[in-house]
Amino acid sequence: MKKRIIVIGGGAAGFFAAIRCAELNPEAEVTILEAGKDVLSKVKISGGGRCNVTHACFVPKELSKNYPRGERELIGPFHRFCTGDTVEWFEKRGVPTKIEEDGRMFPTTNKSQTIVDCLQESARRAGVEVLLQQRVHRLEPPAEGRPHWLAHTKARSYPADTVLVATGSSPAVWKVLAELGHCIVDPVPSLFTFNIRDPRIEGLPGVSVPKAEVKVEGSRLIATGPLLITHWGMSGPAILRLSAWGARELAEKKYSFSIRVNWVNQHVENVRETLNELRQNEPKKQPYARPLFGLPTRLWRSLLAHAGVPEQARWAELSKNATNKLTEELAQGSYAVNGKSTFKEEFVTAGGVDLKEVDFKTFQSKLFPGLFFAGEVLNIDAITGGFNFQAAWTGGWIAGEGMVGGLEG
């Protein structure tokens, strides 16, 4: 009798696992059950429709540092299937990738549909069956007289020798797993932007700085990177990294807190020294005439105005108090955050199946043999830049192999 594998969830991790399992065991019946009307929907919209496949970080330990939750657990798996393996996997299937300046990797076509087509075609060739609108509402483990799993949907029940859950951040599926007996870490949003209403950045949407430092006041949370001013506040890699690492702490604060922004990523005393040198060496020049520290002109002038520097003032006319105020605005300006906004369509959560209950050599449940996990159904998430997809590819690959090992065993 053919072995039956059920993959719950038609996303990146689910497809990757199904393909790997089917290619290693062509005799097995591998079926993907997708709750929606289409598969790989998140792949389609990721990276602005280009699909940020992975990130050009090829050292497992360094790669793992981009995961606020899952850093320790992923080091071993990354030694087995890492970024280079992902690139090779897609290239062998006719999808070359490219590296952009910030390290993000995309298909050379710049189209996410290329990745979707590749995964669907690979699944078809491997003999994977994909069934849509099959929402699993209950899982039954093997019992006396019934050696297989049962995945229950509204229409029917699917028997399986092994089951992989790869549904992403799904409260409904987390409930199913909790009813089964797994511990679910309460989910909170990760990768979000900050809502800030402040006169210093009002009217400046689209203005960005290449490297800023952002700290959450009264916390150890700190991040550096590009910062973008938006219509609703602040975004960009620096803010998104801060939101990822601080996902739980900021949720506890109910997204009401203050941040210190160092727009120039320099020590306060260095900024003060630069301004004092200008007062002495270029006394007749006007601060408004030329931005310093590589800041955009509109932001520079806004900070000058907020520091109380008159438009026609010369450097020599800046008082000590005005110099100190400008130093503060440049290197440690305080901004009140009141709420968050989801980062585009790429919603990510911190939370999911407790990692203590998973064997990361196979991505199998420690509580239920034959039950596997991959992707964001686990309490694993990363900063933006292709890292969440890499965790999906790695988890899917290893879980696919694990299911085959379980079947052979």
Sequence and secondary structure as in RCSB ss.txt:
>XXXX:A:sequence
MKKRIIVIGGGAAGFFAAIRCAELNPEAEVTILEAGKDVLSKVKISGGGRCNVTHACFVPKELSKNYPRGERELI
GPFHRFCTGDTVEWFEKRGVPTKIEEDGRMFPTTNKSQTIVDCLQESARRAGVEVLLQQRVHRLEPPAEGRPHWL
AHTKARSYPADTVLVATGSSPAVWKVLAELGHCIVDPVPSLFTFNIRDPRIEGLPGVSVPKAEVKVEGSRLIATG
PLLITHWGMSGPAILRLSAWGARELAEKKYSFSIRVNWVNQHVENVRETLNELRQNEPKKQPYARPLFGLPTRLW
RSLLAHAGVPEQARWAELSKNATNKLTEELAQGSYAVNGKSTFKEEFVTAGGVDLKEVDFKTFQSKLFPGLFFAG
EVLNIDAITGGFNFQAAWTGGWIAGEGMVGGLEG
>XXXX:A:secstr
   EEEEE  SHHHHHHHHHHHHH TTSEEEEE SSSSS HHHHHHHHHT   EES   HHHHHTT TBTHHHHH
HHHHHS HHHHHHHHHHTT  EEE TTSEEEETT  HHHHHHHHHHHHHHHT EEE S  EEEEE  BTTB SEE
EEESS EEEESEEEE   S HHHHHHHHHHT  EEEEEEESEEEE   TTTTT TT EEEEEEEEETTSS EEEE
EEEE SSEEESHHHHHHHHHTHHHHHHTTTEEEEEEETT S HHHHHHHHHHHHHHSTTS GGGS STT  HHHH
HHHHHHTT  TT  GGG  HHHHHHHHHHHHHEEEEEE EEE TT  EEEEEE GGGEETTTTEESSSTTEEE G
GGBS B  SSSHHHHHHHHHHHHHHHHHHHHHH 
